[in-house]
Each structure stands twice: as C-alpha cells, then as structure tokens.
Amino acid sequence: MKNIMHGYIRVNDVFNKLCGYLVALMMAVMTALIFWQVIARYVFGSSLAWSEELSRFLMIYVVLIGASLALRNGRLLAVEVVPELLNEKIRKWIVILTHLISMIFYVILIVYGLDLAQKFSNQIAPGTGISMFIIYLSLPIGGILFFLNSITCIFEEFIGRKE
C-alpha cells in the first residue's frame, strides 16, 4: 500500500511541476499583455480591445491552479495554532480530517462548476470571442486539482512527511 501511495505522490508531483510551468507561462503572457496595453494606451493613444479581457481570464486560471499548488506545498493561508499545541498523532488526524472536509467542498466546486460552465456555454466574451464555457471550466479544473493535491497531502500524512 505504501508503494501505491509513493507512486501516486510521485506522479502527482510531476503533474504539479507541469502545472507550475503552465502558471509561469500564463503569468508571462499576462505580464506582456498588460505591459503592451499600457504602452498602447499611453504612448500610441489606442488600446487593444481584447488584452484586458484575456489577462483577466488568464488570472482566473492562474489563481485556481496556483492555489492548488500552494495547497500541495502547504503554503495556503491557515490557522495552525491548535494543531501545533497537540501531539503529533492527534495533529496528523486533524490534518487528515481537514483535508477530507475540504474535499467535500472541492467536489461541490467540481459539480456546480461544470453546471455553471454548461449554463454559460452559449455566451461569447465580447473582446476575445472566447466561449465563456472555457472560462467557467476553470472552476471544475481547479476543484479537480485541489482534490488530487488533497489526496496527496493525506497520503503524506499516512506515510510520513516529504522526504
């Protein structure tokens, strides 16, 4: 069983590394778009109609994917006063329980995010022409990434911290 958990953790960490590269790429594109938007508006007196909208859409994905990576690395904002006061065994079970409760929210995010994406699938963003389905699909994608990273964190609690 430990080998399966280790394998899952390794595969998820490779996937998270790829997600990290994707976030970096999206941040670079966002930075370039916003920089060009400022130059176009204040130097040339004319701005791009689509750059602000595309930057906003990229930011939505960056936040959700980046937050799932932060969850995996234990860098999300948390109140850890109570777990630090308890012994290691109780702390471990509180962390696991917290992840399990969070996973209920992630499932809700996935289910209702898919429903929301389908409801807005017939709408098109005015500046970019992108289907709003793709934008609202960020919610279930983020939920799936959170869910997978929570499983990884739970497995690490069972087999011990990261080596």
Backbone as CSV, one residue per row, in Angstrom:
resi,resn,N_x,N_y,N_z,CA_x,CA_y,CA_z,C_x,C_y,C_z
1,MET,0.814,-1.192,0.000,0.000,0.000,0.000,0.862,1.262,0.000
2,LYS,1.968,1.205,0.758,2.862,2.359,0.791,3.453,2.643,-0.583
3,ASN,3.753,1.583,-1.333,4.311,1.774,-2.681,3.314,2.477,-3.598
4,ILE,2.034,2.127,-3.458,0.999,2.773,-4.268,0.922,4.251,-3.902
5,MET,0.955,4.544,-2.606,0.906,5.935,-2.158,2.120,6.710,-2.645
6,HIS,3.295,6.113,-2.521,4.520,6.774,-3.018,4.425,7.030,-4.521
7,GLY,3.917,6.038,-5.265,3.762,6.200,-6.711,2.803,7.321,-7.050
8,TYR,1.677,7.367,-6.350,0.702,8.428,-6.584,1.322,9.796,-6.295
9,ILE,2.051,9.889,-5.184,2.687,11.160,-4.813,3.681,11.588,-5.881
10,ARG,4.486,10.655,-6.371,5.468,10.993,-7.416,4.785,11.460,-8.695
11,VAL,3.758,10.743,-9.136,3.040,11.125,-10.360,2.387,12.495,-10.181
12,ASN,1.769,12.715,-9.031,1.111,13.996,-8.778,2.136,15.137,-8.708
13,ASP,3.300,14.857,-8.151,4.325,15.901,-8.086,4.847,16.269,-9.478
14,VAL,4.972,15.287,-10.363,5.377,15.577,-11.745,4.283,16.407,-12.429
15,PHE,3.033,16.014,-12.232,1.918,16.764,-12.800,1.892,18.190,-12.253
16,ASN,2.143,18.339,-10.948,2.177,19.674,-10.342,3.317,20.512,-10.897
17,LYS,4.426,19.881,-11.196,5.548,20.614,-11.788,5.139,21.170,-13.163
18,LEU,4.443,20.351,-13.946,3.941,20.815,-15.239,2.929,21.951,-15.063
19,CYS,2.074,21.819,-14.053,1.113,22.894,-13.761,1.848,24.171,-13.353
20,GLY,2.945,24.030,-12.626,3.743,25.187,-12.242,4.323,25.893,-13.455
21,TYR,4.792,25.121,-14.422,5.304,25.712,-15.667,4.182,26.416,-16.430
22,LEU,2.994,25.806,-16.429,1.842,26.417,-17.091,1.475,27.745,-16.423
23,VAL,1.492,27.771,-15.099,1.201,29.008,-14.370,2.241,30.076,-14.710
24,ALA,3.510,29.684,-14.760,4.571,30.642,-15.101,4.371,31.195,-16.510
25,LEU,4.005,30.329,-17.444,3.755,30.771,-18.814,2.565,31.732,-18.872
26,MET,1.496,31.394,-18.170,0.326,32.268,-18.162,0.656,33.613,-17.514
27,MET,1.458,33.604,-16.466,1.865,34.858,-15.829,2.703,35.707,-16.788
28,ALA,3.588,35.053,-17.535,4.416,35.780,-18.501,3.553,36.404,-19.600
29,VAL,2.594,35.644,-20.104,1.696,36.164,-21.135,0.875,37.321,-20.575
30,MET,0.369,37.158,-19.358,-0.396,38.228,-18.720,0.431,39.493,-18.553
31,THR,1.658,39.331,-18.103,2.544,40.482,-17.912,2.806,41.192,-19.233
32,ALA,3.091,40.413,-20.275,3.348,41.005,-21.589,2.105,41.726,-22.117
33,LEU,0.942,41.108,-21.949,-0.298,41.732,-22.418,-0.587,43.038,-21.688
34,ILE,-0.439,43.028,-20.378,-0.720,44.236,-19.603,0.304,45.317,-19.919
35,PHE,1.575,44.927,-20.064,2.613,45.889,-20.433,2.296,46.519,-21.793
36,TRP,1.939,45.684,-22.756,1.624,46.195,-24.088,0.374,47.075,-24.050
37,GLN,-0.596,46.707,-23.226,-1.815,47.503,-23.095,-1.483,48.908,-22.583
38,VAL,-0.595,48.991,-21.589,-0.202,50.294,-21.046,0.542,51.116,-22.101
39,ILE,1.474,50.472,-22.806,2.233,51.164,-23.863,1.279,51.645,-24.962
40,ALA,0.396,50.759,-25.388,-0.532,51.114,-26.470,-1.446,52.261,-26.061
41,ARG,-1.912,52.245,-24.833,-2.854,53.274,-24.387,-2.173,54.627,-24.195
42,TYR,-1.015,54.640,-23.518,-0.407,55.919,-23.152,0.616,56.443,-24.157
43,VAL,1.196,55.580,-24.960,2.165,56.034,-25.959,1.497,56.233,-27.318
44,PHE,0.706,55.233,-27.739,0.091,55.294,-29.063,-1.333,55.853,-29.039
45,GLY,-1.908,56.006,-27.844,-3.235,56.585,-27.727,-4.378,55.670,-28.120
46,SER,-4.085,54.407,-28.312,-5.120,53.448,-28.694,-4.827,52.127,-27.990
47,SER,-5.831,51.565,-27.367,-5.586,50.319,-26.641,-6.184,49.126,-27.379
48,LEU,-5.686,47.956,-27.026,-6.212,46.721,-27.598,-7.535,46.385,-26.918
49,ALA,-8.504,45.979,-27.680,-9.832,45.690,-27.125,-9.856,44.380,-26.346
50,TRP,-8.981,43.467,-26.649,-9.058,42.124,-26.097,-8.040,41.826,-25.007
51,SER,-6.994,42.631,-24.859,-5.895,42.263,-23.955,-6.305,42.267,-22.486
52,GLU,-7.113,43.236,-22.081,-7.535,43.289,-20.680,-8.426,42.095,-20.334
53,GLU,-9.302,41.746,-21.238,-10.197,40.610,-21.025,-9.419,39.297,-20.952
54,LEU,-8.486,39.105,-21.874,-7.685,37.884,-21.867,-6.827,37.807,-20.607
55,SER,-6.282,38.921,-20.172,-5.497,38.941,-18.932,-6.348,38.537,-17.737
56,ARG,-7.563,39.021,-17.710,-8.486,38.680,-16.618,-8.788,37.184,-16.630
57,PHE,-9.018,36.614,-17.801,-9.296,35.183,-17.901,-8.084,34.353,-17.492
58,LEU,-6.899,34.787,-17.909,-5.682,34.082,-17.502,-5.497,34.144,-15.995
59,MET,-5.824,35.289,-15.392,-5.678,35.444,-13.946,-6.565,34.464,-13.190
60,ILE,-7.757,34.216,-13.707,-8.656,33.254,-13.060,-7.997,31.884,-13.005
61,TYR,-7.428,31.446,-14.128,-6.758,30.148,-14.163,-5.499,30.144,-13.309
62,VAL,-4.737,31.228,-13.329,-3.509,31.313,-12.521,-3.844,31.169,-11.044
63,VAL,-4.898,31.846,-10.604,-5.267,31.789,-9.186,-5.680,30.375,-8.786
64,LEU,-6.520,29.736,-9.562,-7.007,28.413,-9.183,-5.911,27.344,-9.274
65,ILE,-5.137,27.360,-10.338,-4.056,26.374,-10.463,-2.968,26.663,-9.423
66,GLY,-2.627,27.931,-9.261,-1.604,28.304,-8.285,-2.009,27.976,-6.859
67,ALA,-3.281,28.170,-6.530,-3.749,27.842,-5.180,-3.692,26.337,-4.929
68,SER,-3.972,25.543,-5.960,-3.872,24.087,-5.781,-2.418,23.675,-5.559
69,LEU,-1.489,24.358,-6.224,-0.071,24.082,-5.992,0.340,24.516,-4.582
70,ALA,-0.216,25.631,-4.122,0.072,26.090,-2.771,-0.463,25.101,-1.734
71,LEU,-1.633,24.524,-1.999,-2.189,23.507,-1.110,-1.230,22.328,-1.005
72,ARG,-0.741,21.881,-2.132,0.167,20.728,-2.158,1.447,20.992,-1.372
73,ASN,1.942,22.221,-1.440,3.198,22.551,-0.765,2.997,23.095,0.644
74,GLY,1.758,23.065,1.128,1.483,23.530,2.484,1.654,25.025,2.648
75,ARG,1.405,25.790,1.598,1.618,27.232,1.634,0.329,28.052,1.607
76,LEU,-0.807,27.383,1.712,-2.065,28.128,1.792,-2.192,28.744,3.175
77,LEU,-2.871,29.848,3.236,-3.115,30.529,4.486,-3.926,29.617,5.400
78,ALA,-3.453,29.405,6.612,-4.144,28.511,7.537,-3.885,28.968,8.968
79,VAL,-4.829,28.659,9.822,-4.653,28.902,11.243,-4.187,27.588,11.856
80,GLU,-2.948,27.552,12.274,-2.359,26.300,12.760,-2.005,26.341,14.239
81,VAL,-2.679,27.188,14.975,-2.388,27.302,16.401,-2.765,26.017,17.134
82,VAL,-3.977,25.517,16.882,-4.445,24.326,17.585,-3.611,23.094,17.241
83,PRO,-3.382,22.788,15.952,-2.581,21.592,15.655,-1.166,21.640,16.235
84,GLU,-0.575,22.825,16.333,0.779,22.927,16.873,0.818,22.645,18.367
85,LEU,-0.289,22.829,19.068,-0.342,22.588,20.507,-0.548,21.107,20.839
86,LEU,-0.983,20.326,19.870,-1.311,18.922,20.104,-0.117,18.023,19.793
87,ASN,-0.201,16.783,20.284,0.883,15.845,19.966,0.802,15.431,18.501
88,GLU,1.828,14.807,18.013,1.975,14.502,16.582,0.852,13.621,16.051
89,LYS,0.435,12.626,16.821,-0.593,11.697,16.346,-1.944,12.406,16.180
90,ILE,-2.334,13.220,17.138,-3.602,13.952,17.041,-3.513,14.996,15.929
91,ARG,-2.374,15.674,15.807,-2.172,16.663,14.757,-2.363,16.025,13.392
92,LYS,-1.801,14.845,13.219,-1.915,14.132,11.946,-3.369,13.876,11.590
93,TRP,-4.188,13.442,12.545,-5.588,13.136,12.272,-6.410,14.407,12.052
94,ILE,-6.029,15.498,12.691,-6.721,16.768,12.438,-6.428,17.240,11.015
95,VAL,-5.193,17.112,10.582,-4.825,17.500,9.213,-5.585,16.647,8.204
96,ILE,-5.651,15.350,8.447,-6.381,14.452,7.542,-7.864,14.809,7.512
97,LEU,-8.457,15.049,8.682,-9.867,15.423,8.754,-10.116,16.743,8.023
98,THR,-9.213,17.691,8.172,-9.335,18.970,7.480,-9.331,18.779,5.967
99,HIS,-8.423,17.928,5.484,-8.378,17.657,4.039,-9.644,16.949,3.571
100,LEU,-10.159,16.024,4.359,-11.372,15.308,3.968,-12.571,16.250,3.899
101,ILE,-12.694,17.137,4.877,-13.787,18.113,4.849,-13.623,19.048,3.647
102,SER,-12.393,19.456,3.388,-12.126,20.318,2.236,-12.483,19.614,0.929
103,MET,-12.258,18.315,0.882,-12.547,17.563,-0.337,-14.049,17.575,-0.662
104,ILE,-14.889,17.674,0.357,-16.331,17.802,0.122,-16.597,19.102,-0.636
105,PHE,-15.943,20.178,-0.192,-16.084,21.460,-0.894,-15.566,21.353,-2.325
106,TYR,-14.457,20.655,-2.539,-13.890,20.534,-3.889,-14.837,19.781,-4.810
107,VAL,-15.508,18.757,-4.293,-16.490,18.025,-5.100,-17.648,18.955,-5.472
108,ILE,-18.101,19.763,-4.515,-19.161,20.744,-4.801,-18.686,21.722,-5.870
109,LEU,-17.436,22.173,-5.761,-16.861,23.088,-6.746,-16.830,22.448,-8.133
110,ILE,-16.481,21.179,-8.197,-16.435,20.465,-9.481,-17.843,20.338,-10.076
111,VAL,-18.780,19.861,-9.270,-20.140,19.603,-9.770,-20.824,20.901,-10.200
112,TYR,-20.839,21.883,-9.315,-21.519,23.134,-9.653,-20.734,23.953,-10.674
113,GLY,-19.415,23.802,-10.693,-18.609,24.478,-11.710,-18.920,23.954,-13.099
114,LEU,-19.074,22.637,-13.225,-19.462,22.051,-14.513,-20.852,22.519,-14.924
115,ASP,-21.769,22.562,-13.963,-23.121,23.031,-14.255,-23.101,24.488,-14.718
116,LEU,-22.331,25.309,-14.026,-22.216,26.720,-14.388,-21.588,26.881,-15.775
117,ALA,-20.557,26.094,-16.052,-19.896,26.168,-17.361,-20.871,25.804,-18.476
118,GLN,-21.683,24.793,-18.242,-22.652,24.400,-19.253,-23.732,25.460,-19.445
119,LYS,-24.130,26.119,-18.355,-25.167,27.157,-18.465,-24.681,28.368,-19.264
120,PHE,-23.381,28.657,-19.178,-22.840,29.817,-19.880,-22.129,29.447,-21.178
121,SER,-22.295,28.208,-21.633,-21.575,27.748,-22.825,-22.027,28.448,-24.100
122,ASN,-23.203,29.023,-24.086,-23.687,29.702,-25.293,-23.269,31.169,-25.348
123,GLN,-22.586,31.650,-24.333,-22.144,33.042,-24.321,-20.702,33.149,-24.813
124,ILE,-20.419,34.235,-25.476,-19.094,34.504,-26.016,-18.586,35.803,-25.387
125,ALA,-17.318,35.809,-24.956,-16.716,37.026,-24.416,-16.605,38.051,-25.545
126,PRO,-17.007,39.290,-25.312,-17.062,40.274,-26.398,-15.695,40.671,-26.964
127,GLY,-14.694,40.794,-26.122,-13.393,41.270,-26.602,-12.553,40.213,-27.284
128,THR,-12.612,38.995,-26.772,-11.746,37.933,-27.282,-12.465,36.934,-28.179
129,GLY,-13.770,36.845,-28.037,-14.513,35.850,-28.800,-14.391,34.450,-28.218
130,ILE,-13.879,34.343,-26.998,-13.714,33.051,-26.334,-15.050,32.644,-25.720
131,SER,-15.381,31.377,-25.843,-16.597,30.864,-25.220,-16.460,30.955,-23.705
132,MET,-17.503,31.400,-23.051,-17.477,31.507,-21.593,-17.434,30.133,-20.934
133,PHE,-17.730,29.081,-21.702,-17.585,27.721,-21.186,-16.147,27.483,-20.741
134,ILE,-15.193,27.937,-21.542,-13.774,27.748,-21.223,-13.405,28.506,-19.950
135,ILE,-13.973,29.674,-19.763,-13.665,30.476,-18.590,-14.255,29.829,-17.345
136,TYR,-15.527,29.443,-17.414,-16.171,28.820,-16.251,-15.659,27.408,-15.994
137,LEU,-15.031,26.799,-16.976,-14.431,25.479,-16.787,-13.259,25.545,-15.805
138,SER,-12.771,26.745,-15.531,-11.689,26.905,-14.550,-12.115,26.420,-13.166
139,LEU,-13.391,26.543,-12.837,-13.869,26.110,-11.517,-13.747,24.602,-11.325
140,PRO,-14.293,23.773,-12.220,-14.098,22.333,-12.015,-12.645,21.897,-12.180
141,ILE,-11.893,22.549,-13.059,-10.478,22.199,-13.196,-9.747,22.494,-11.891
142,GLY,-9.992,23.669,-11.323,-9.396,23.998,-10.035,-9.818,23.029,-8.954
143,GLY,-11.111,22.668,-8.935,-11.609,21.705,-7.950,-10.935,20.353,-8.069
144,ILE,-10.729,19.891,-9.295,-10.054,18.607,-9.515,-8.613,18.674,-9.019
145,LEU,-7.933,19.771,-9.335,-6.537,19.908,-8.889,-6.442,19.971,-7.369
146,PHE,-7.354,20.708,-6.738,-7.395,20.746,-5.271,-7.631,19.353,-4.707
147,PHE,-8.583,18.627,-5.286,-8.929,17.286,-4.819,-7.724,16.350,-4.909
148,LEU,-7.058,16.355,-6.076,-5.902,15.481,-6.264,-4.774,15.826,-5.300
149,ASN,-4.555,17.112,-5.066,-3.491,17.519,-4.150,-3.856,17.232,-2.698
150,SER,-5.144,17.261,-2.370,-5.559,16.875,-1.017,-5.294,15.394,-0.778
151,ILE,-5.568,14.566,-1.778,-5.263,13.135,-1.657,-3.770,12.949,-1.403
152,THR,-2.953,13.684,-2.134,-1.507,13.592,-1.951,-1.116,13.988,-0.530
153,CYS,-1.688,15.053,-0.024,-1.376,15.505,1.342,-1.817,14.476,2.381
154,ILE,-2.966,13.851,2.151,-3.437,12.801,3.070,-2.487,11.609,3.038
155,PHE,-2.082,11.199,1.839,-1.132,10.088,1.725,0.164,10.405,2.456
156,GLU,0.635,11.626,2.338,1.865,12.009,3.030,1.714,11.951,4.541
157,GLU,0.532,12.258,5.028,0.303,12.145,6.467,0.367,10.688,6.910
158,PHE,-0.117,9.781,6.074,-0.083,8.370,6.437,1.321,7.787,6.362
159,ILE,2.087,8.146,5.348,3.412,7.520,5.175,4.539,8.380,5.709
160,GLY,4.229,9.548,6.188,5.271,10.436,6.699,5.467,11.615,5.769
161,ARG,6.037,12.635,6.313,6.265,13.877,5.551,7.145,13.625,4.346
162,LYS,7.213,14.689,3.493,8.075,14.605,2.301,9.490,14.254,2.687
163,GLU,10.061,13.371,1.882,11.471,13.043,2.112,12.342,14.085,1.479
